Amino acid sequence: MNTFRTGLLLAALVALFGVVGYAMGGEGGMLIALAVAVAMNFFAYWNADSIVLRMYGAKEVRRADLPWFHDMIGQLAARAELPMPRVYLIDQDQPNAFATGRNPENAAVAATTGLLRRLSHEEVAGVMAHELAHVKNRDTLIMTVTATIAGAMSMLANFAMFSAMFGGSDNRNNTLGGIGLLLMAIVAPLAATVVQLAISRTREYGADALGAQICGRPLWLASALDRLETAAHRIDNDAAEANPATAHLFIVNPLHARSLGSLFSTHPPMKERIRRLRAMAGGQDSARGPWG
């Protein structure tokens, strides 16, 4: 169901791009914007993992550095039938984690020191299983495609803004007129952002479900999410606040600014995520695992 919803949302985004592109700048303007956005995202696709890891000062962890954590990820990766990812640690008190990499063969998972310090080993296993689920589902690729289209939409909006401001009545490449272009320049990127965030939220539900299957105990992940949400409200993540565009990577929103409401949230409501995991668990207990 999540895959079906993601497909529908991507189709809606592509359709929106096509309509807006032709309305704003004709076929030529649409193709130029798309070409530039694809080039930018092609670079990001091949380099985003190293960029985001450097952004958060992540340091690679070898087995000799942290045997229990390294072995845990190895066991979870084997259960998920994935290659062993690179393992990173971020010196950050806010408990959180993310996965990155363009495919399972080039994946990396990163956890904060706060995650390892504040959560039980079972809860850490639930969190890292969630991140491996993102790798297995190739969510990085999906979000790259989404970002490409949304980026092209933003470029078209900029073209429209300049055209409306300086094109005057001689601008014959659009069917909207000056006021129509200004309105489209505001509404189009907003609509693209809403669809992009909806796709991100859908992928989080999918990673929760698959992550629970990978670790074998949905309640481990449910308990972790509850504790992570509470901690994220109390503990600042300065690097994330300085780079809000990376917030969707984390298992829980690392930002404190949530005043725009759930419509613009990069993550689904936490209560709903926990409810679904508890429903998956049924009468299952949260017995300790091999990392206790």
PyMOL commands that set and color helices and strands:
alter all, ss='L'
color gray80, all
select helices_A, chain A and resi 2-55+67-79+104-106+113-118+121-136+139-166+168-170+177-215+218-234+238-242+244-249+262-264+270-281
alter helices_A, ss='H'
color red, helices_A
select strands_A, chain A and resi 59-60+86-90+97-100+108-112
alter strands_A, ss='S'
color yellow, strands_A
deselect
rebuild
show_as cartoon
